[in-house]
Amino acid sequence: MQKAEKRLVAILRRAKQAGISIEAINTYISTEITKNTTKDGQKPTYLQKFGKFKSNFNIFGLITIGLVLTAGKSYFSRVFEGPDSECLIKMPFDETKVFRKPEDCSICKGINKVDRISNISQQDFDEFYALKAKPVIITDGTRGWDAQDLFSFNFFKDLYEKYDTGRTGRTVCQFFPYKTEFDSLREALNMSEARARLEPGTKEWYIGWSNCNDRAGQELRKHYKRPYFLPDISENMALSWIFMGGPGEGAHMHVDNVHYASWQAQIRGRKKWRLAPPPECHYACEEFSAIVEPGEIIVVDTNRWYHQTHILPGDISITIGTEFD
Ligand SMILES: O=C(O)CCC(=O)C(=O)O
């Protein structure tokens, strides 16, 4: 309930900033409710949406359709959206990027570097960076955390030996092997000690994963907090992303397809980010790079800015981050 209230306040604040009146929102909401609910206040099912069509069927027709749908349940659940959606068919994940809505290039016009700031108020962060999707590095972003003293390859190895990785409920923890041969986080964390220590002569490695293990997440959050510059009403998603590895190539150039912008804290090591405007803004905007030092946080809307990372020589790079709204 508290969460819903926070979301509503955030929506109203953004609407106000965009000059949308409360009356307009009310009209929109009541139209949507009428459109999306049946008389008894429930969401319409597919059959209710096609009520007219349904009335022409006899019982045998419905049984046949029921059998076909049940038999193909797993196929249909992959292809069709749920009743909450306005779309009938799901877009396969990779195609979502091809059919991405073109960006309004005002998000990148005139930006040719990543600002480096500190001690910023939540209000200024929201106004000058978050709402404009302008990338920024907050040099004192991790103040008050002790992750810097604790996070290491062995910290994560021990953590995930204690709380096994893999599935929690229906969620699958995502793992990015990048150029390594590893098939899973478990396999990566079992690499030789020499390789984990980045000893000369051992193979380079860089990996990333989302922590979807609740208990491991609780342990992790003992050592980092919601960054101080995020407005109280902004939502900090529970799912953390961790990227770890030695100097060399990090992530290839890509754009994400997640819900919100993210912050990423550089706990150890130094990482260079190359940020490029989306292709439709190629002639209007520039590409640029920024180096994130230990203890700093970079905030980027990775859904809009194409990004590539490179780990600079020196210590192992460990970063943790999450999406926020
Ligand atoms: O930190 C990295 O190396 C990659 C981050 C990234 O690609 C992402 O957050 O989408």
The ligand as an SDF file (V2000), in Angstrom:
LIG
                    3D

 10  9  0  0  0  0  0  0  0  0999 V2000
   29.1090   -2.5200  -16.0740 O   0  0  0  0  0  0  0  0  0  0  0  0
   29.2680   -3.0860  -17.1420 C   0  0  0  0  0  0  0  0  0  0  0  0
   30.3540   -3.4940  -17.5100 O   0  0  0  0  0  0  0  0  0  0  0  0
   28.1110   -3.2990  -18.0450 C   0  0  0  0  0  0  0  0  0  0  0  0
   26.8730   -2.6310  -17.5900 C   0  0  0  0  0  0  0  0  0  0  0  0
   25.7890   -2.7860  -18.5960 C   0  0  0  0  0  0  0  0  0  0  0  0
   25.9770   -3.1510  -19.7060 O   0  0  0  0  0  0  0  0  0  0  0  0
   24.4430   -2.4700  -18.2110 C   0  0  0  0  0  0  0  0  0  0  0  0
   24.2010   -2.0660  -17.0670 O   0  0  0  0  0  0  0  0  0  0  0  0
   23.5630   -2.6190  -19.0790 O   0  0  0  0  0  0  0  0  0  0  0  0
  1  2  2  0
  2  3  1  0
  2  4  1  0
  4  5  1  0
  5  6  1  0
  6  7  2  0
  6  8  1  0
  8  9  2  0
  8 10  1  0
M  END
$$$$
